[in-house]
Amino acid sequence: MKIVALLGSPHGLKGNTARLLKIVLDGAKREGATTETAIITAKKVAPCLGCDRCHIQGHCRQKDDFETLKRKVMDADALIMATPNYLDHVSAQLKAFMDRCCGVVHCLGFEGRYGAAVVTSGGGEEQPIAEALNYFLIRTGIRPVGAVWATMRNVGGPDFPPEITDQALRLGKELATAVKNKSKIRKIDKQMLACSERMQALVQYRQEEWPYEYNYWQEKKDSKL
């Protein structure tokens, strides 16, 4: 069982987000998972160009680390997305990765995997960001099991308080357990089905402009016959 974490903090492994993420990963390891953390700021992920190449050919034309990071997710059983709160949103580095996943979203290309979100901030308002991350996961085909967050002004020291530590450990364990049990999450599956139907309708409408994605959905339908 492999869990990949995408860390969007400019502080890398020295930041608060990485410290909270590590606790989540420790929880997953206790359930037998192997883990890898990919630091977005240590990779080059340029902004999306809106060129439609991913819709036409199935891959991005830009020569950077995006396709490598995407492959890491594809080769894993679960994905954790971790970010600090920057102006009530994810970091710019993580947002660039998310924007580049437009082709993945159109095909729910990470389907079959599980996920979670980790967010920290100096002053609060982490929950909306965690919810946005988990909704992004759903739109890529991933079933999120939950999230953990921390307001650093309330931590008051180098260690997270026991309640946050316990939440983070539990989240990691729940993520690994979901992978092992191939858990179904009815509410999430309903949202995912709605995303799937919406994307299929969009791709059907743009089938001449987006041949890769049209063929992808046609082949998926044929495989179910």
N, C-alpha and C positions, 0 to 999 in steps of 0.2 A: 504494500500500500504506500503510494507516494503522494505527499502533499507539497505543493509549491506555493510559496508566498511571494507576492509582488509588493515590495516596500517602496512607497512613493515619497519618503522623507528625504529632503536634501541633506539631513544630518546622518544619513546612512545608519549603520549599526550602533552609532553613538547616541542616537536620539531617543526621546521618550516613546515614540511610536514603535521603534524596534524593541525596546525593553518590554513593552506590553505584548507585542507580537511574540516574543520569545517565550513568554509564559503560556500563550495559547499553543505554540508548537510543542512545548514541554508536555502539555496535557495530551496532545495527539500522540507523542512518542510513547507515553505510558500505555497507550492502546495498540502499540506495535507499528506505528507509522514511521516511515523515513521522511525527512523533510529537506527542503532546499529553499533558501531565501534569495530571490533575485532583486537586487537594489536598482530601481529604475534610474536613479541619478548616476549610477556607475555605467549605465548603458546609454547609447544614443537612440532616442526615440523622437523623431521629428514630428511636428504637427501634421495632421492630415492635409493633403493637397486638394481633396475633393475631385480627384481625377477619374473616379469610377473604375480604375484598373482592377480593384479587388472584386467588383461586381461582374466585370467582363471576363477576367482570367483566373480569379480565385486567389490572387496573391498581390501584395503591394509592390509598386515599382521602386519605392525608395530603398536605397542601399544603406540601411542602418540595422539596428538590433531588434527591430520589431518582430520580424518573422522568427527569429531565434527564440524570443520570449513567448511568442504564440505557440511554438513547437513544444516548449517546456510545459505549457498548460495542457496541450493536447496529449502529452506523454504522461501526465499525472492523473491521479484519481480525484483530486480535490484542489481547489484554489482559495487562498486567503488573500484579500486585498487590504492593505494597510496604508493609512495616510494620516498626516496631521490635518487639522482644520485650518485652512488658509482662506480667510474672508468668506466663511460659511460655505466652503466647497473643498473638494479634494485638492491636493497639490497640483501645480501645473504639469509636473512630470508624469504623475499618474493619469491626469486628464488626457494628455497626449496619447498614452497607450489606449485609453478607453475610446477616444475618437478614432483611432486607427482600427478599432475592432468593428467598424461599420459592416464590413463583409461578414464577419462572424455573427453579428446580430441578425443580419438578413437571413442567415441559414441556421440560427441557433447552433452554431458550429461547435460549441463546447458541451453539447448534450451528453448526459450520462454521468457528469461529474457533480461533486458537491462543493459547497463553498461557505465562506464566512467573511465578516468585515471587522476591521480593527481601526479605531479612530482615537486620536488624542487631541487636546487643545490646551491653550493657556487659560481661556476664560469660559469655556462651555459651548453649548449648542452642537454637541457631537452627534446626537441621535439622528437628526435629519440627514446627516452625511452618511451615517451607517446604513440608514434605510435606502438612500439613493444608491449606494454601492451594492446592496443586496438586490435591488431592483435591476441594476445593470447585470448582475450575475444571472438573474432569471431570463433576461432578454438574450443572453448568450447561450441559454440552454442549461445553466447550472442551477442546482437546487441549493439555496442557502439554508443553513441550519440555525443561523443567528448572528449576533454581533456582540462586541464588548467595546466599551469606551471609557475614557478617563479625562477629567478636568484637572490639569496639573496644579492649578492654584489651590485645589482642595487636598492634594496629596501631601504637601508639606514635608517632603524629605526624599531621600534617594529610593525608597521602596514604596511600592503601591500598597494601599491598605488591604487588610485581609479580604474584605468583601469583593474588591476588584480582582485581586489575585485568584480568589476562588471562582469568580465568574469566568476569568480567562482560562483557567485550567479546565473548567467544566466545558467551555466552548470547544476547546481542542479535543477533549474526549468525545464529545457529541459528534464532532465532525468525523473523527476516525470511526466511530461506531456506525454512523450513517453509511460510510463507504463500505464497511464490512457487511452490514446487513442489507445494503442496497435499499435503504429506506424510501418509502413513498411518503410524500408530504402533500396531503390532498389540496390544501389551500394554495401551495406553491405550484402544484401540477396544474391546477385550474388557471392560474395566471400564465403559466408557460404555454398552455394550450391556446389561450387568447393571443399571446405574442406570436405563436406559430401560425395561427390562422391569418393574423394581420400581415405577417411577412410574406406568406404565400400569396395573398391577394395582391400585395404591392409588387412582388416579383412577376406575377402573372401579367400585371398591367404593363410592366417595363420589360417584358421578355425579349424584345428585339434589341434593346440597349444593354441588357444584362444577361448574356447567354450562359455564363458559368452558373449563376445562381438559378436560372430557370431550369437548366439541365440537372442541377443538384436536386431540386425539389421534385422534378419528374422522376429521376432515378429512385429517390426515396419512396415515392408513391408506388412505383413499380415493384420495389423490394417487398412491399407489404401485401402484394396481390398473391 
